[in-house]
Amino acid sequence: MIQSSNYKEALNHSIFEIVAQAAQKLGVEAYVIGGFVRDYILQRDSKKDIDIVAVGSGIDLALEVSELLPNKPKVQVFKNYGTAMLRFNDIDIEFVGARKESYRADSRNPLVENGTLQDDQNRRDFTINAMAFSLNTENFGDLVDPFNGMIDLQNKVIRTPLDPDITYSDDPLRMMRAIRFATQLNFTIETNSLDAITKNAERIKIISGERIVDELNKILLTVKPSVGFLLLYKTGLLPLILPEITALNNVEEVEGHTHKNNFYHTLEVVDNICVNTDDLWLRWSALLHDIGKAPTKKFNKRNGWTFHGHEFLGSKMVKRIFQRLHMPLNHKMRFVQKMVAMSSRPIVIAEDTVTDSAVRRLVFDAGEDVENLLTLCEADITTKNQKKFQKYHNNFKIVRQKIVEVEERDHVRNFQPPITGEEIMTIFNLGPSREIGQIKDAIKEAILEGEIANEYQDAYSFMIKKAESLGLKPANQKL
C-alpha cells in the first residue's frame, strides 16, 4: 500500500493534465475520485475507467476536455443525471458535477442539487471510495480524505462515510456493494455497517434484478465467493434474492439418519470450481447445481434420505431464477440448465467401473460441454474422507482418458448419424414414418453401446437387419 499526502506520480497519464487544463480554463475545481484512487493506493490493477468530479458542471468540463484531446472524442451526455462520458486511449472517463443528494423511500434514484466537493464525498458509499486526488494547479496530486479512508484501507475495513442506516436505506444496492467489496478485497465490514445491512435487508426489494445480478456476478468472479454468499446469508439478503439456495440450509434427522448440509456443500463446490475456471456461467452452474435437492428430499426406511430427480427439477428451476432476476434467457441460461441437469452423470460413472458405453453416452449428451461438466463434477467432490476423495479423483482421470480414446475411435461428440433419415427413406422407398425413427434410434443406440462402429458400412449392415425385423426390405428387393 502506498501512503503519502501527495500522489502526483499516480497522475502521470496525459489525460489528467488535460482535465486540469480544461478545469482551469473553465474556472472550476476538478478531482479524481473513487475506485481509481482506492486501487492506486492498494497497488491493485485498476479497471480502465476514471471518475472525475467537478465543483461546477461536469458536462461542461467533459466537453472542454474533448476539445483539448486529439481527434476530439465524442462526449455522451446524460442530462437527467448531470453526467457525461468520453473514451480516450481505451479509458472510459466519467464526469459529474459535485452534488448533494436526498432520497425517497420507494426509490434509489436521488433528488440532486449542486454541492461542494465535501457534499459529493458525503454521498459516496464507503470511506475507501470517497478519497480524491486534486487536479487543481495549487495542490495537484494532493489526497483529499475527509473520512479517513486511508486508515480504513490500512485496517481492511468497509465503512460508510455517514450513518450506515441512512446510507443503506437511501440506496439499498450499497448493501450488495459492501459485501462485494469485502469479498473482492478480503476486507471486513465494520460492525455498525453490518448490523445496518441486516436491519435494512428488506429494502433490497426496490432494486432491479439486473443491478442485483451485476453484484452477484462480481461476487462469483472473486477468488473465494463463499465469503460473499455467507455474508449475504447472515445479513438476510440471500433469502430475498436466491431463496432456492438458502432452502438447502436445512438438515433433518429421522430415526438417526441425517443428510449433509447442501447449502455449505454448495458454497464449497463454488470455491472449488473457482480454482480451475474463470467462466462466470460455469460458476453459476456450481452455485445452482443442487437447488433441486430441497424440493425433492424424501426419507424412507430402506434408502434413508433421497433426492431423486433433483437434477431434472433443478434445471427447470434455473429458468425461473433467470427470469425472476432478469438474467439472459439465451445460450448462457441453457448452458447452466444443461450443467445442472447433467451434474451427477460423471460422478455416477466415476463411482463404478468406467465403461466405454457409459463414456460414449456422456460425450454424446454433453457434446462440446463435456470438459466443463467434468470440471463441475470434480469440484463437487467435497468428501473429507481422503480415501474416497482420492478414489473419485483417480476415477475422473480414467474418465478423461476414456473420453479421449472413445472420441478418437467413435467420434460421438456432436454426433452426426452415418446414415441420415433421408437416406433411409430413399433406400426403403418410405415417406416420414415411425419406422424411420425406429431405425435411426436403433443405429444411434448400437453405436453408443459399441455394437457397431460409427461409420457408414457398419451402420448400413445394421440398418438392413433392423429393417428386416420391422418387415422392411430395400426398395429394389421384394418382400
LOSE-42345 format. One record per residue (C-alpha): x, y, z; residue in one letter. Coordinates in nm, 3 decimals, m for minus. Example, Ala and Ser with C-alpha at 12.3 -4.5 7.8 and 13.67 -1.06 7.14 Angstrom:
2
px 1.230	py m0.450	pz 0.780	res a
px 1.367	py m0.106	pz 0.714	res s
end
This chain:
479
px 0.000	py 0.000	pz 0.000	res m
px 0.128	py 0.347	pz m0.095	res i
px 0.096	py 0.612	pz 0.175	res q
px 0.157	py 0.979	pz 0.105	res s
px m0.013	py 1.317	pz 0.121	res s
px 0.061	py 1.386	pz m0.247	res n
px 0.012	py 1.145	pz m0.536	res y
px 0.143	py 1.328	pz m0.844	res k
px 0.301	py 1.002	pz m0.958	res e
px m0.046	py 0.848	pz m0.985	res a
px m0.150	py 1.122	pz m1.228	res l
px 0.123	py 1.082	pz m1.489	res n
px m0.121	py 0.984	pz m1.767	res h
px m0.170	py 1.271	pz m2.012	res s
px m0.546	py 1.271	pz m1.955	res i
px m0.507	py 1.415	pz m1.604	res f
px m0.302	py 1.711	pz m1.728	res e
px m0.564	py 1.781	pz m1.995	res i
px m0.850	py 1.764	pz m1.742	res v
px m0.654	py 2.002	pz m1.520	res a
px m0.609	py 2.246	pz m1.812	res q
px m0.979	py 2.228	pz m1.901	res a
px m1.083	py 2.286	pz m1.538	res a
px m0.854	py 2.587	pz m1.506	res q
px m0.990	py 2.731	pz m1.832	res k
px m1.348	py 2.698	pz m1.704	res l
px m1.258	py 2.822	pz m1.356	res g
px m1.382	py 2.508	pz m1.177	res v
px m1.216	py 2.269	pz m0.933	res e
px m1.167	py 1.910	pz m1.052	res a
px m1.074	py 1.587	pz m0.871	res y
px m1.019	py 1.220	pz m0.949	res v
px m1.239	py 1.027	pz m0.708	res i
px m1.344	py 0.674	pz m0.617	res g
px m1.211	py 0.346	pz m0.750	res g
px m0.905	py 0.483	pz m0.931	res f
px m0.780	py 0.642	pz m0.606	res v
px m0.858	py 0.335	pz m0.394	res r
px m0.694	py 0.089	pz m0.632	res d
px m0.384	py 0.302	pz m0.683	res y
px m0.324	py 0.322	pz m0.308	res i
px m0.382	py m0.054	pz m0.274	res l
px m0.143	py m0.110	pz m0.568	res q
px m0.420	py m0.308	pz m0.728	res r
px m0.484	py m0.336	pz m1.101	res d
px m0.748	py m0.075	pz m1.166	res s
px m1.035	py m0.104	pz m1.409	res k
px m0.988	py 0.106	pz m1.718	res k
px m1.221	py 0.381	pz m1.605	res d
px m1.177	py 0.708	pz m1.422	res i
px m1.432	py 0.918	pz m1.233	res d
px m1.385	py 1.295	pz m1.236	res i
px m1.588	py 1.524	pz m1.010	res v
px m1.610	py 1.893	pz m1.090	res a
px m1.721	py 2.161	pz m0.847	res v
px m1.940	py 2.304	pz m1.119	res g
px m2.073	py 2.145	pz m1.438	res s
px m1.934	py 1.801	pz m1.510	res g
px m2.090	py 1.813	pz m1.858	res i
px m1.916	py 2.141	pz m1.946	res d
px m1.586	py 2.001	pz m1.820	res l
px m1.625	py 1.687	pz m2.035	res a
px m1.697	py 1.897	pz m2.345	res l
px m1.394	py 2.116	pz m2.279	res e
px m1.169	py 1.812	pz m2.226	res v
px m1.289	py 1.669	pz m2.559	res s
px m1.190	py 1.994	pz m2.734	res e
px m0.835	py 1.965	pz m2.595	res l
px m0.789	py 1.596	pz m2.684	res l
px m0.658	py 1.471	pz m3.019	res p
px m0.942	py 1.376	pz m3.257	res n
px m1.196	py 1.537	pz m3.018	res k
px m1.363	py 1.216	pz m2.893	res p
px m1.742	py 1.212	pz m2.881	res k
px m1.897	py 1.309	pz m2.546	res v
px m2.201	py 1.115	pz m2.428	res q
px m2.419	py 1.347	pz m2.222	res v
px m2.675	py 1.227	pz m1.966	res f
px m2.858	py 1.548	pz m1.879	res k
px m3.102	py 1.383	pz m1.638	res n
px m2.811	py 1.273	pz m1.421	res y
px m2.584	py 1.571	pz m1.483	res g
px m2.309	py 1.340	pz m1.606	res t
px m2.104	py 1.293	pz m1.922	res a
px m1.862	py 1.032	pz m2.052	res m
px m1.592	py 1.010	pz m2.314	res l
px m1.342	py 0.744	pz m2.420	res r
px m0.973	py 0.817	pz m2.469	res f
px m0.698	py 0.559	pz m2.531	res n
px m0.920	py 0.270	pz m2.414	res d
px m1.006	py 0.456	pz m2.092	res i
px m1.365	py 0.547	pz m2.005	res d
px m1.375	py 0.881	pz m1.827	res i
px m1.694	py 0.986	pz m1.649	res e
px m1.754	py 1.345	pz m1.542	res f
px m2.005	py 1.454	pz m1.279	res v
px m2.073	py 1.781	pz m1.105	res g
px m2.031	py 1.780	pz m0.726	res a
px m2.374	py 1.734	pz m0.575	res r
px m2.588	py 1.680	pz m0.271	res k
px m2.848	py 1.404	pz m0.271	res e
px m3.171	py 1.321	pz m0.091	res s
px m3.384	py 1.009	pz m0.133	res y
px m3.748	py 0.898	pz m0.135	res r
px m3.840	py 0.577	pz 0.044	res a
px m3.961	py 0.399	pz m0.271	res d
px m3.663	py 0.467	pz m0.499	res s
px m3.285	py 0.455	pz m0.507	res r
px m3.284	py 0.746	pz m0.756	res n
px m3.191	py 1.057	pz m0.558	res p
px m3.313	py 1.415	pz m0.574	res l
px m3.000	py 1.607	pz m0.671	res v
px m2.876	py 1.962	pz m0.625	res e
px m2.537	py 2.124	pz m0.681	res n
px m2.291	py 2.096	pz m0.394	res g
px m1.932	py 2.118	pz m0.278	res t
px m1.662	py 1.852	pz m0.300	res l
px m1.739	py 1.755	pz 0.059	res q
px m2.110	py 1.724	pz m0.025	res d
px m2.009	py 1.490	pz m0.305	res d
px m1.783	py 1.286	pz m0.078	res q
px m2.064	py 1.265	pz 0.181	res n
px m2.286	py 1.087	pz m0.073	res r
px m2.026	py 0.821	pz m0.157	res r
px m2.095	py 0.465	pz m0.048	res d
px m1.778	py 0.386	pz 0.153	res f
px m1.490	py 0.578	pz 0.302	res t
px m1.243	py 0.391	pz 0.079	res i
px m1.436	py 0.518	pz m0.226	res n
px m1.468	py 0.876	pz m0.103	res a
px m1.099	py 0.966	pz m0.136	res m
px m0.995	py 1.206	pz m0.413	res a
px m0.679	py 1.332	pz m0.585	res f
px m0.676	py 1.703	pz m0.666	res s
px m0.631	py 1.807	pz m1.032	res l
px m0.602	py 2.177	pz m0.940	res n
px m0.285	py 2.377	pz m1.009	res t
px m0.228	py 2.491	pz m0.650	res e
px m0.240	py 2.138	pz m0.498	res n
px m0.215	py 1.896	pz m0.794	res f
px m0.199	py 1.538	pz m0.666	res g
px m0.298	py 1.613	pz m0.304	res d
px m0.512	py 1.348	pz m0.134	res l
px m0.848	py 1.473	pz m0.004	res v
px m0.964	py 1.220	pz 0.255	res d
px m1.226	py 1.367	pz 0.494	res p
px m1.345	py 1.029	pz 0.630	res f
px m1.008	py 0.862	pz 0.695	res n
px m1.048	py 0.620	pz 0.406	res g
px m0.671	py 0.568	pz 0.413	res m
px m0.695	py 0.432	pz 0.769	res i
px m0.979	py 0.201	pz 0.664	res d
px m0.766	py 0.077	pz 0.373	res l
px m0.484	py 0.002	pz 0.618	res q
px m0.720	py m0.178	pz 0.855	res n
px m0.906	py m0.353	pz 0.569	res k
px m1.243	py m0.219	pz 0.679	res v
px m1.559	py m0.136	pz 0.481	res i
px m1.728	py 0.163	pz 0.645	res r
px m1.983	py 0.420	pz 0.525	res t
px m1.892	py 0.792	pz 0.542	res p
px m2.220	py 0.880	pz 0.718	res l
px m2.475	py 0.685	pz 0.926	res d
px m2.488	py 0.337	pz 0.765	res p
px m2.857	py 0.302	pz 0.843	res d
px m2.931	py 0.606	pz 0.626	res i
px m2.672	py 0.511	pz 0.364	res t
px m2.824	py 0.165	pz 0.306	res y
px m3.185	py 0.272	pz 0.336	res s
px m3.130	py 0.551	pz 0.083	res d
px m2.966	py 0.322	pz m0.173	res d
px m3.007	py m0.047	pz m0.084	res p
px m2.776	py m0.157	pz m0.366	res l
px m2.494	py m0.032	pz m0.143	res r
px m2.559	py m0.333	pz 0.084	res m
px m2.468	py m0.562	pz m0.206	res m
px m2.170	py m0.344	pz m0.292	res r
px m2.041	py m0.358	pz 0.068	res a
px m2.047	py m0.737	pz 0.058	res i
px m1.894	py m0.745	pz m0.289	res r
px m1.605	py m0.517	pz m0.188	res f
px m1.546	py m0.719	pz 0.130	res a
px m1.524	py m1.034	pz m0.085	res t
px m1.308	py m0.883	pz m0.359	res q
px m1.062	py m0.708	pz m0.126	res l
px m1.071	py m0.956	pz 0.163	res n
px m1.190	py m0.673	pz 0.392	res f
px m1.421	py m0.682	pz 0.695	res t
px m1.748	py m0.490	pz 0.707	res i
px m1.747	py m0.267	pz 1.015	res e
px m1.992	py m0.390	pz 1.285	res t
px m2.238	py m0.097	pz 1.273	res n
px m2.244	py m0.121	pz 0.897	res s
px m2.307	py m0.497	pz 0.902	res l
px m2.590	py m0.450	pz 1.153	res d
px m2.742	py m0.181	pz 0.931	res a
px m2.738	py m0.417	pz 0.632	res i
px m2.928	py m0.677	pz 0.836	res t
px m3.175	py m0.412	pz 0.954	res k
px m3.238	py m0.283	pz 0.600	res n
px m3.226	py m0.614	pz 0.413	res a
px m3.592	py m0.592	pz 0.304	res e
px m3.511	py m0.267	pz 0.120	res r
px m3.329	py m0.475	pz m0.145	res i
px m3.676	py m0.542	pz m0.292	res k
px m3.677	py m0.199	pz m0.459	res i
px m3.360	py m0.283	pz m0.654	res i
px m3.392	py m0.422	pz m1.006	res s
px m3.286	py m0.778	pz m1.083	res g
px m3.025	py m0.652	pz m1.330	res e
px m2.849	py m0.445	pz m1.060	res r
px m2.857	py m0.733	pz m0.812	res i
px m2.721	py m0.979	pz m1.067	res v
px m2.439	py m0.740	pz m1.159	res d
px m2.320	py m0.754	pz m0.795	res e
px m2.378	py m1.132	pz m0.770	res l
px m2.167	py m1.180	pz m1.083	res n
px m1.885	py m0.975	pz m0.934	res k
px m1.900	py m1.183	pz m0.614	res i
px m1.897	py m1.506	pz m0.818	res l
px m1.590	py m1.384	pz m1.008	res l
px m1.385	py m1.337	pz m0.690	res t
px m1.122	py m1.582	pz m0.567	res v
px m1.346	py m1.713	pz m0.286	res k
px m1.716	py m1.637	pz m0.350	res p
px m1.830	py m1.825	pz m0.038	res s
px m1.718	py m1.524	pz 0.169	res v
px m1.973	py m1.305	pz m0.007	res g
px m2.253	py m1.562	pz m0.009	res f
px m2.212	py m1.628	pz 0.363	res l
px m2.238	py m1.252	pz 0.427	res l
px m2.546	py m1.236	pz 0.204	res l
px m2.694	py m1.523	pz 0.405	res y
px m2.608	py m1.387	pz 0.750	res k
px m2.747	py m1.041	pz 0.674	res t
px m3.076	py m1.181	pz 0.542	res g
px m3.020	py m1.069	pz 0.182	res l
px m2.973	py m1.414	pz 0.029	res l
px m3.318	py m1.548	pz 0.130	res p
px m3.469	py m1.247	pz m0.050	res l
px m3.253	py m1.281	pz m0.362	res i
px m3.194	py m1.656	pz m0.401	res l
px m3.429	py m1.842	pz m0.164	res p
px m3.355	py m2.161	pz m0.362	res e
px m3.002	py m2.156	pz m0.221	res i
px m3.095	py m2.083	pz 0.141	res t
px m3.356	py m2.361	pz 0.126	res a
px m3.061	py m2.602	pz 0.112	res l
px m2.955	py m2.499	pz 0.464	res n
px m3.194	py m2.740	pz 0.632	res n
px m3.051	py m3.060	pz 0.777	res v
px m3.309	py m3.307	pz 0.907	res e
px m3.273	py m3.621	pz 1.117	res e
px m3.516	py m3.913	pz 1.107	res v
px m3.454	py m4.233	pz 1.302	res e
px m3.088	py m4.144	pz 1.341	res g
px m3.041	py m4.072	pz 0.968	res h
px m2.919	py m3.728	pz 0.860	res t
px m2.805	py m3.588	pz 0.526	res h
px m2.524	py m3.343	pz 0.453	res k
px m2.587	py m2.969	pz 0.464	res n
px m2.632	py m2.894	pz 0.095	res n
px m2.602	py m2.517	pz 0.150	res f
px m2.248	py m2.530	pz 0.285	res y
px m2.165	py m2.807	pz 0.038	res h
px m2.276	py m2.577	pz m0.246	res t
px m2.053	py m2.293	pz m0.126	res l
px m1.761	py m2.535	pz m0.106	res e
px m1.828	py m2.652	pz m0.463	res v
px m1.832	py m2.290	pz m0.584	res v
px m1.497	py m2.220	pz m0.416	res d
px m1.354	py m2.543	pz m0.558	res n
px m1.454	py m2.463	pz m0.914	res i
px m1.306	py m2.114	pz m0.893	res c
px m0.959	py m2.270	pz m0.866	res v
px m0.999	py m2.417	pz m1.215	res n
px m1.215	py m2.177	pz m1.416	res t
px m1.293	py m1.807	pz m1.459	res d
px m1.605	py m1.889	pz m1.661	res d
px m1.890	py m1.696	pz m1.495	res l
px m2.162	py m1.931	pz m1.620	res w
px m1.979	py m2.241	pz m1.507	res l
px m1.953	py m2.076	pz m1.164	res r
px m2.328	py m2.009	pz m1.176	res w
px m2.373	py m2.379	pz m1.258	res s
px m2.180	py m2.471	pz m0.944	res a
px m2.395	py m2.234	pz m0.736	res l
px m2.720	py m2.380	pz m0.869	res l
px m2.622	py m2.744	pz m0.924	res h
px m2.807	py m2.876	pz m0.614	res d
px m3.108	py m2.641	pz m0.598	res i
px m3.342	py m2.929	pz m0.684	res g
px m3.247	py m3.113	pz m0.364	res k
px m3.467	py m2.913	pz m0.126	res a
px m3.796	py m2.982	pz m0.308	res p
px m3.711	py m3.348	pz m0.391	res t
px m3.587	py m3.451	pz m0.045	res k
px m3.761	py m3.762	pz 0.090	res k
px m3.697	py m4.020	pz 0.361	res f
px m3.777	py m4.389	pz 0.363	res n
px m3.652	py m4.667	pz 0.590	res k
px m3.494	py m4.869	pz 0.312	res r
px m3.285	py m4.597	pz 0.143	res n
px m3.271	py m4.322	pz 0.406	res g
px m3.265	py m3.971	pz 0.258	res w
px m3.307	py m3.947	pz m0.120	res t
px m3.315	py m3.663	pz m0.373	res f
px m3.444	py m3.849	pz m0.678	res h
px m3.475	py m3.635	pz m0.988	res g
px m3.316	py m3.329	pz m0.828	res h
px m3.101	py m3.264	pz m1.137	res e
px m3.404	py m3.258	pz m1.368	res f
px m3.609	py m3.036	pz m1.137	res l
px m3.305	py m2.815	pz m1.069	res g
px m3.259	py m2.749	pz m1.442	res s
px m3.624	py m2.637	pz m1.459	res k
px m3.573	py m2.409	pz m1.157	res m
px m3.276	py m2.243	pz m1.331	res v
px m3.507	py m2.086	pz m1.589	res k
px m3.738	py m1.947	pz m1.319	res r
px m3.440	py m1.790	pz m1.138	res i
px m3.306	py m1.636	pz m1.460	res f
px m3.650	py m1.496	pz m1.540	res q
px m3.703	py m1.355	pz m1.192	res r
px m3.363	py m1.182	pz m1.182	res l
px m3.384	py m1.064	pz m1.545	res h
px m3.079	py m1.268	pz m1.641	res m
px m3.012	py m1.361	pz m2.007	res p
px m3.261	py m1.620	pz m2.133	res l
px m3.030	py m1.735	pz m2.411	res n
px m2.745	py m1.983	pz m2.463	res h
px m2.596	py m1.881	pz m2.126	res k
px m2.908	py m1.993	pz m1.941	res m
px m2.929	py m2.311	pz m2.150	res r
px m2.567	py m2.390	pz m2.064	res f
px m2.639	py m2.358	pz m1.689	res v
px m2.953	py m2.572	pz m1.728	res q
px m2.751	py m2.839	pz m1.909	res k
px m2.478	py m2.842	pz m1.645	res m
px m2.734	py m2.871	pz m1.362	res v
px m2.929	py m3.145	pz m1.542	res a
px m2.613	py m3.349	pz m1.606	res m
px m2.429	py m3.266	pz m1.283	res s
px m2.442	py m3.620	pz m1.141	res s
px m2.368	py m3.813	pz m1.459	res r
px m1.985	py m3.819	pz m1.447	res p
px m1.995	py m3.885	pz m1.073	res i
px m2.209	py m4.196	pz m1.127	res v
px m1.963	py m4.314	pz m1.393	res i
px m1.667	py m4.248	pz m1.165	res a
px m1.823	py m4.448	pz m0.880	res e
px m1.812	py m4.776	pz m1.073	res d
px m1.601	py m4.938	pz m1.343	res t
px m1.567	py m4.685	pz m1.622	res v
px m1.721	py m4.849	pz m1.929	res t
px m1.678	py m4.733	pz m2.287	res d
px m2.054	py m4.726	pz m2.345	res s
px m2.115	py m4.502	pz m2.040	res a
px m1.842	py m4.265	pz m2.158	res v
px m1.982	py m4.263	pz m2.513	res r
px m2.326	py m4.164	pz m2.379	res r
px m2.174	py m3.895	pz m2.160	res l
px m1.986	py m3.742	pz m2.455	res v
px m2.292	py m3.776	pz m2.679	res f
px m2.517	py m3.592	pz m2.432	res d
px m2.265	py m3.329	pz m2.316	res a
px m2.116	py m3.256	pz m2.659	res g
px m1.872	py m2.965	pz m2.655	res e
px m1.951	py m2.901	pz m2.287	res d
px m1.812	py m3.232	pz m2.161	res v
px m1.491	py m3.072	pz m2.027	res e
px m1.691	py m2.807	pz m1.839	res n
px m1.914	py m3.081	pz m1.696	res l
px m1.613	py m3.274	pz m1.568	res l
px m1.471	py m2.956	pz m1.412	res t
px m1.803	py m2.905	pz m1.229	res l
px m1.819	py m3.266	pz m1.112	res c
px m1.461	py m3.267	pz m0.982	res e
px m1.543	py m2.952	pz m0.785	res a
px m1.845	py m3.140	pz m0.647	res d
px m1.617	py m3.386	pz m0.463	res i
px m1.619	py m3.241	pz m0.111	res t
px m1.588	py m3.557	pz 0.096	res t
px m1.347	py m3.526	pz 0.389	res k
px m1.268	py m3.898	pz 0.365	res n
px m0.926	py m3.887	pz 0.198	res q
px m0.956	py m4.241	pz 0.065	res k
px m1.287	py m4.165	pz m0.106	res k
px m1.159	py m3.826	pz m0.225	res f
px m0.857	py m3.984	pz m0.391	res q
px m1.063	py m4.265	pz m0.541	res k
px m1.303	py m4.022	pz m0.710	res y
px m1.022	py m3.808	pz m0.849	res h
px m0.835	py m4.113	pz m0.976	res n
px m1.152	py m4.237	pz m1.144	res n
px m1.207	py m3.899	pz m1.305	res f
px m0.859	py m3.926	pz m1.458	res k
px m0.970	py m4.258	pz m1.606	res i
px m1.292	py m4.097	pz m1.734	res v
px m1.093	py m3.819	pz m1.902	res r
px m0.858	py m4.071	pz m2.066	res q
px m1.154	py m4.283	pz m2.179	res k
px m1.314	py m3.975	pz m2.335	res i
px m1.002	py m3.916	pz m2.544	res v
px m0.990	py m4.281	pz m2.654	res e
px m1.362	py m4.308	pz m2.729	res v
px m1.368	py m3.977	pz m2.916	res e
px m1.072	py m4.072	pz m3.133	res e
px m1.234	py m4.404	pz m3.220	res r
px m1.608	py m4.333	pz m3.226	res d
px m1.649	py m3.957	pz m3.291	res h
px m1.967	py m3.924	pz m3.085	res v
px m1.915	py m3.564	pz m2.976	res r
px m2.167	py m3.352	pz m3.169	res n
px m2.287	py m3.682	pz m3.314	res f
px m2.399	py m3.693	pz m3.677	res q
px m2.555	py m4.028	pz m3.783	res p
px m2.360	py m4.216	pz m4.053	res p
px m2.691	py m4.270	pz m4.233	res i
px m2.945	py m3.988	pz m4.243	res t
px m3.322	py m4.019	pz m4.225	res g
px m3.346	py m3.905	pz m4.588	res e
px m3.118	py m4.190	pz m4.697	res e
px m3.325	py m4.444	pz m4.505	res i
px m3.643	py m4.315	pz m4.672	res m
px m3.480	py m4.344	pz m5.017	res t
px m3.339	py m4.694	pz m4.955	res i
px m3.676	py m4.827	pz m4.837	res f
px m3.892	py m4.602	pz m5.053	res n
px m4.078	py m4.468	pz m4.749	res l
px m4.215	py m4.133	pz m4.650	res g
px m4.174	py m3.988	pz m4.299	res p
px m4.292	py m4.261	pz m4.063	res s
px m4.247	py m4.421	pz m3.724	res r
px m4.025	py m4.692	pz m3.878	res e
px m3.771	py m4.434	pz m3.999	res i
px m3.738	py m4.301	pz m3.644	res g
px m3.704	py m4.652	pz m3.504	res q
px m3.423	py m4.738	pz m3.746	res i
px m3.238	py m4.410	pz m3.677	res k
px m3.265	py m4.458	pz m3.300	res d
px m3.151	py m4.820	pz m3.326	res a
px m2.838	py m4.717	pz m3.523	res i
px m2.758	py m4.446	pz m3.267	res k
px m2.805	py m4.686	pz m2.973	res e
px m2.590	py m4.953	pz m3.139	res a
px m2.307	py m4.702	pz m3.186	res i
px m2.334	py m4.574	pz m2.828	res l
px m2.337	py m4.931	pz m2.691	res e
px m2.032	py m5.017	pz m2.901	res g
px m2.214	py m5.284	pz m3.102	res e
px m2.110	py m5.120	pz m3.429	res i
px m1.850	py m4.862	pz m3.529	res a
px m1.957	py m4.508	pz m3.605	res n
px m1.902	py m4.548	pz m3.979	res e
px m2.120	py m4.596	pz m4.286	res y
px m2.067	py m4.963	pz m4.377	res q
px m2.130	py m5.096	pz m4.024	res d
px m2.434	py m4.870	pz m3.991	res a
px m2.569	py m4.983	pz m4.331	res y
px m2.542	py m5.353	pz m4.246	res s
px m2.706	py m5.293	pz m3.908	res f
px m2.983	py m5.089	pz m4.073	res m
px m3.070	py m5.373	pz m4.312	res i
px m3.104	py m5.621	pz m4.023	res k
px m3.310	py m5.377	pz m3.817	res k
px m3.538	py m5.306	pz m4.112	res a
px m3.594	py m5.678	pz m4.168	res e
px m3.710	py m5.711	pz m3.807	res s
px m3.969	py m5.443	pz m3.887	res l
px m4.080	py m5.623	pz m4.204	res g
px m3.898	py m5.386	pz m4.440	res l
px m3.660	py m5.453	pz m4.730	res k
px m3.472	py m5.216	pz m4.961	res p
px m3.688	py m5.081	pz m5.244	res a
px m3.506	py m5.292	pz m5.507	res n
px m3.597	py m5.614	pz m5.322	res q
px m3.938	py m5.776	pz m5.297	res k
px m4.093	py m5.876	pz m4.966	res l
end
